[in-house]
Amino acid sequence: LLDTLCGKTYALSPRSFYQVNPVQTAVLYGLAVDAAHLTGKEVVLDAYCGIGTIGLTASDKARQVVGVEVNRDAVRDAIGNAKHNGVKNARFFAADATAWIREAADAGQKADVVFMDPPREGSTPAFIESVARMAPKRIVYVSCNPATLVRDIQSLMEKGYHVEGRIQPVDQFPQTAHVETVTVLERTEK
């Protein structure tokens, strides 16, 4: 399948995740990328990246994008989507996001901005601990589950981050109780 989203064309295979509401997805990802306040100098981590939609949307405004996704089919799609769209500053890795970021943090790697778009069960404590050790200035959390979002925000706040501005809902699933949200967390200066 092919779709155009936020000015880029995406191919996705049958086992890859893709948002079902393209109009609101463009709004959601536009809000997420705008919230990152990218200047073109940042190293961006796109965790739980799927076929690369958020990271590739951000790639025009970032120095480098690194995407991590456990679904190998989705990562193949992300690599192909980067090539198809002429994006040369993005790399994608097929790995569990928690294991990958733990290894990256242990190796002293840093990111200026982290996009998180975890599945409904949210992130893991080990992921959040590793993100905090990477010390990004800004975390943009895209969530489809308010309960796990609150849990993960509380954990990030304990690690030295605070919610910047408001938590922005996006009605991705009209006439249901489900909602997507964009939350920006910034590192608290000490």
N, C-alpha and C positions, 0 to 999 in steps of 0.2 A: 504494500500500500504506500502511496505517496500523499503527502499533505504539505501545504505551505502554512507556516506559522511564524509570525514576527519577522517577516522578510526572508526567511530561509525555507528551503524545501527539505522535508524529512521523509526518509523511507523507513518503514518499520516492518519487521517480520512478525509472524503470528504469535510468537512467545514474548514479544516485547510489550511493555506497558506504554499506553498513550492516553492522555486525557480525552474524555468523550465529548466535551463541549468546546469546539474550537474557538468560538467567539470569546467565551469567558477565559479560555486558556491563554489567549493572547493578552487579555487584561491581566491575568494572574502573573504571567511571566514578565510582562512589561513592568508591573509594580515591583516585582522582585528585583529585576535588574536596575530599575531606577533607584530603589532603596539602597543598593550597594554603593552608590555614589562613586562609580568607577571613573578614573581619570586617564586610563591607558597605561598606567605604570604598575598596576597590581598583578600579583599572582593570585589566581582564584581557584579554589577547590570546589568542585561540584560533586557533593557526596550524594549517593543514591541517584546517580545521574540518568539512569534509563538510556534512552537513545540519544542523549546529549542536548535536549532541547533548551534547558536553562543555560548551561555552559556555552553552547554555541550562540545563543541569543546574546550572552554577555561578551563573547569573544571580540566583537568589534571595539569594545571599550576597555579591554584588559590587555596586559602584556602577555600573560600566559594563563591558560585554563587547563586544569587537570581534573578529569572526571573519573569517578570510581563507581562501579556497579557490579553486583554479584551475578547478574544474568548475562551469560556470555553472548547469547543472541543479541541482546540489547547493546552490548559493547561493540559487537561487529557492526550493528546498525549505526552506532555513534561514530565509529571510525569512518564508515562509508559516508555518513552525513557530513562530516567535516570535509572530506575530500570533495564530495559533490558540490558543497557550498564554497569551496576555495579557502577554507579556514586552515591556516597553517600554524596557528599558535595554540592548538588544543591537542592534548593527548588523553587517551582513555585507557583505563586498566580494568580488567575483569578480576575482581576480588571482593571479598566481604568488606564492606566499608569500615567496620570496627577494626578488623585485623589490619587492613591497609593503613588506616590513619594511626593506629598504635605504632606500627613499624616506622611510619614517616616521622612521628613525633619522637620516637626513640632515636632516630637518626639525626635529629635536630632540624628537620625540614620545617619551613614556615610558610604560612599563607597570609595574605593581607585580608582577604575576604573568603568566607566559607558560605556556600549555599548548601543548605540541608533540605532535602525533600524526601524524608523517610516514609516507609509504608505506614499503614494505619496504626501499627503497634508502636510507632515512634522510634526514637533512637535508643541506644544502650548506654548505661553508665560509663562503660569503658570508652565508647566513642566520645562522649561529652568530656571525659577526663583528658583524652588525647587532643581534642580540639582546643581545650584550655591551655594545654602545654604548647601547642603550635602558636598560640597567642595572636589570632587574627584580630585586627582592629574592629572588624564588623562581621557579624553572623546574620545571614538572611535565612530565616527558617520558614519554609513553605510546608504547611500542615493540612491534612485532611481529617484530623481528629483533635478536637479541642481538649479532650481529657489528657491525651499523651503530650500535647503541646504544653499545657500548663505544667505537667510533671517535668518535662525537659527544660522549660524556661526556669523553673525553680532550681534545677540542678545547675544550669548555666549561671544563674545569679549567685549561687554558692561558690562558683569558680571565678567570680570577679566580673561578670557581665551585668548589664542592666538593659531593660527594654527602652529603646529610643522611640519616642513618638507613640503612635497607637498601633494596635493590632488590627490590621485591615482585612475584613472578611471579603470574600469573593463568592457570589452565589453560583457555584459551578454546577449545582444539581437542583434546579428550580423545582419547587413543590415537594421537596424532601427536607428532612432534618439535617442533611449533610451540608457542610460548608468547607471551603478551602480558606486558608488565612495566610497572610504574609506578616511576619514579625521580624523586626530588626533589633538585634542586640548589639550593643557596643561595649568594648572593654572599658571598665571603670578605671580612670587614671588614679594612680596611687601617689 
